[in-house]
């Protein structure tokens, strides 16, 4: 079993930066895939960034490519999302997710899907004005 806890969400002005942290506990080493997702009320949850834990290979949605960076710190058991040049359209609840990757992939060329992840945190709010 795995527990995920997000932190770092805040209200910032456009072009500002934030650093989101996902602190993990439990059997995180069994989870091959981790990712960050976001959701606004009335819309589907969308994938922002994903990573293969074993090799560190990352995926980014086109909307955040060049602005967001996903990274992991195995010693600290954390997943980090660094967000630069934030835009009002980045406003959302941000969720950390993990999965053992039984399908054989963490993401595809078409994106990273919430349906492929079994463990979720409670979310942290990011507001950009």
KAQUIPE-V387170 format. One record per pair of residues at least 4 apart in sequence whose C-alpha atoms are under 8 Angstrom apart, sorted by the first residue. I is the first residue (numbers start at 0). J is the second residue. If there is no record, write none. Layout:
BEGIN
i & j
I & J
I & J
END
This chain:
BEGIN
i & j
0 & 25
0 & 26
1 & 23
1 & 24
1 & 25
1 & 26
1 & 27
1 & 118
2 & 23
2 & 24
2 & 25
2 & 118
2 & 119
2 & 120
3 & 21
3 & 22
3 & 23
3 & 24
3 & 95
3 & 96
3 & 118
3 & 119
3 & 120
3 & 121
4 & 21
4 & 22
4 & 23
4 & 95
4 & 120
4 & 121
4 & 122
5 & 19
5 & 20
5 & 21
5 & 22
5 & 94
5 & 95
5 & 120
5 & 121
5 & 122
5 & 123
6 & 19
6 & 20
6 & 21
6 & 122
6 & 123
7 & 17
7 & 18
7 & 19
7 & 20
7 & 123
8 & 17
8 & 18
8 & 19
8 & 93
8 & 123
8 & 124
8 & 125
8 & 126
9 & 17
9 & 124
9 & 125
9 & 126
10 & 125
10 & 126
10 & 127
10 & 128
11 & 15
11 & 16
11 & 125
11 & 126
11 & 127
11 & 128
12 & 85
12 & 127
12 & 128
13 & 84
13 & 85
13 & 86
13 & 87
13 & 127
13 & 128
14 & 83
14 & 84
14 & 85
14 & 86
15 & 83
15 & 84
15 & 85
16 & 81
16 & 82
16 & 83
16 & 84
16 & 85
17 & 81
17 & 82
17 & 83
18 & 79
18 & 80
18 & 81
18 & 82
19 & 79
19 & 80
19 & 81
19 & 82
20 & 77
20 & 78
20 & 79
20 & 80
21 & 77
21 & 78
21 & 79
21 & 95
22 & 76
22 & 77
22 & 78
23 & 27
23 & 76
23 & 77
23 & 78
24 & 76
26 & 30
27 & 76
29 & 99
30 & 52
30 & 97
30 & 98
30 & 99
30 & 100
31 & 51
31 & 52
31 & 53
31 & 97
31 & 98
31 & 99
31 & 100
31 & 105
32 & 49
32 & 50
32 & 51
32 & 52
32 & 97
32 & 98
32 & 99
32 & 100
32 & 104
32 & 105
33 & 49
33 & 50
33 & 51
33 & 52
33 & 78
33 & 95
33 & 96
33 & 97
33 & 98
33 & 105
34 & 46
34 & 47
34 & 48
34 & 49
34 & 50
34 & 95
34 & 96
34 & 97
35 & 46
35 & 47
35 & 48
35 & 49
35 & 80
35 & 93
35 & 94
35 & 95
35 & 96
36 & 44
36 & 45
36 & 46
36 & 47
36 & 48
36 & 93
36 & 94
36 & 95
36 & 96
36 & 113
37 & 44
37 & 45
37 & 46
37 & 47
37 & 91
37 & 92
37 & 93
37 & 94
38 & 42
38 & 43
38 & 44
38 & 45
38 & 91
38 & 92
38 & 93
39 & 43
39 & 44
39 & 90
39 & 91
39 & 92
44 & 113
45 & 111
45 & 112
45 & 113
46 & 60
46 & 110
46 & 111
46 & 112
46 & 113
47 & 59
47 & 60
47 & 63
47 & 111
48 & 57
48 & 58
48 & 59
48 & 60
48 & 68
48 & 69
48 & 111
49 & 57
49 & 58
49 & 59
49 & 69
49 & 105
49 & 106
49 & 111
50 & 55
50 & 56
50 & 57
50 & 58
50 & 69
50 & 70
50 & 105
51 & 55
51 & 56
51 & 57
51 & 105
52 & 56
52 & 71
55 & 70
55 & 71
57 & 69
58 & 106
58 & 110
58 & 111
59 & 63
59 & 64
59 & 67
59 & 110
60 & 64
60 & 110
63 & 67
66 & 82
66 & 83
66 & 84
66 & 85
67 & 80
67 & 81
67 & 82
67 & 83
68 & 79
68 & 80
68 & 81
68 & 82
69 & 78
69 & 79
69 & 80
69 & 81
70 & 78
70 & 79
70 & 80
71 & 76
71 & 77
71 & 78
71 & 79
72 & 76
72 & 77
72 & 78
73 & 77
85 & 89
85 & 127
86 & 90
86 & 127
86 & 128
87 & 126
87 & 127
87 & 128
88 & 127
89 & 125
89 & 126
89 & 127
90 & 124
90 & 125
90 & 126
90 & 127
91 & 124
91 & 125
91 & 126
92 & 122
92 & 123
92 & 124
92 & 125
93 & 122
93 & 123
93 & 124
93 & 125
94 & 119
94 & 120
94 & 121
94 & 122
94 & 123
95 & 119
95 & 120
95 & 122
96 & 116
96 & 117
96 & 118
96 & 119
96 & 120
97 & 116
97 & 117
97 & 118
97 & 119
98 & 115
98 & 116
98 & 117
98 & 118
100 & 104
100 & 105
100 & 115
100 & 116
105 & 111
105 & 115
106 & 110
106 & 111
106 & 112
107 & 111
111 & 115
112 & 116
END
